[in-house]
Amino acid sequence: MVKVNADYHSIARPFIFPMIEAKVAKHPKPVINLGIGDISLPLIPTVAKAIKEAVHKMEKTPVGYGPSTGYPFLKEAIIENEYHQYGISTDEVFITEGTKADSIAVQELFCQSACVGLLDPTYPAYSDGCLLSGKTHRFPLPCTPYFPEPPEETLDLIYLCSPNNPTGIAMHRELMTRWVAYAQRHNSIIFFDGAYAAFATPSIPKSIYEIQGARQVAIEMRSFSKTAGFTGLRCAYVIVPKELLEGKVHALWTLRQNIKCNGVSYPIQCGALASLSQEGKKEAGAQVNYYMTQTKALREGLQERGIPIFGGIDCPYLWWSAPQGVSSWQFFDLLLDHGIVSIPGIGFGLQGEGYVRLSGFVSPETVQAALDALPLLIY
Ligand code: MLT
């Protein structure tokens, strides 16, 4: 009899977000949802118009398979807007359907015995993805809640997400420089998840390629999801510099895309292109500001109540330390009793125990409702 893939048994717990959705669905009353980091604003008009026009074009002219690595028009716009100053070229940009899948796929290019450094807490897809591809040699990098220094030990692959999900804190330039230097010394590869780059304040490096030497050691992933409201559309990109392992990584990733992907749909890539136009950037920027305004209001409202909150300055996530001795799940339940949905920190790793994450991708009304619903004296 056929056996199931044993690697799936190595995942100790269900993925956190569907677990929360299931709990919320069973909750008897309407909730104030500060859980999953999903957009709460409609699609910006410039993107909606471009997608509609692309579909109309397809009604008149057949548009079949696109290039598996993405249309040149979108790659060129990404370079022009984000990467030309770092010497990245269009053939180092790969258009994909989302950073979640990309973050799992990048480690598959490397051998199973590779030692993978993972922040703890971390976005759980990184660590679960490693286990699914048989990479059991994982090295925790406690991020409690500030980013750690590079360790003494040699790590082959390192996941860094800045601004960070879930702690909402961004890595400053000096530390990022030390991580790049570490990767150069140890011949490591950094997987840099920049999904929240657009939310960072000006002093924070938005791309790892701002750091000298990063092209030799880092793959960067970015997404249109949070920046331009694409969570329901799906479009992202991966930068794979040719300098990595003398071109071997670029060649393998190209091969992988050719084998596994037939490209992101034409209308969606047209929409992503529109988000990089002058008008698109203005509209998307306004949404980013809106979410950061709500995050600030939530952070300040909680702080005024004496609640210990981290993050929320460079990223629309707040990391809330539960009262002494209260576990993440107990605190999640307590907040849910008051109608507030959070994400238990333990869902992001062992070091997330004793915290919950709140999302600032919400409306002013939701922020106010959350602040009103809080028990007067939680602590
Ligand atoms: C989050 O809430 O961390 C993410 O937006 C959800 C996801 O990307 O899976």
Boltz pocket constraint, residues with backbone or C-beta under 6 A from the ligand:
constraints:
  - pocket:
      binder: B
      contacts: [[A, 17], [A, 35], [A, 36], [A, 37], [A, 38], [A, 100], [A, 165]]
      max_distance: 6.0
